[in-house]
């Protein structure tokens, strides 16, 4: 598992983030405080406080480089 900090501070960023992340078969969790939600759930993402950075947990052993390259615009 790899964890990175991401920023999703606009509606357009959330939509494009979900469109990128659903291309992968791996599991992704977003952690904000005590809340953990599925990163592929657009409704779940909007339930978080998007004014702060969010921790993305990537549950993958391979393809990490491809995933990080696709998510580079969101990583802080």
Secondary structure, 3 states (H helix, E strand, C coil): CEEEEECCCCHHHHHHHHHHHCCCCCEEEEEECCEEEECCCHHHHHCCCCCCCEEEEEECCCCHHHHHHHCHHHEC
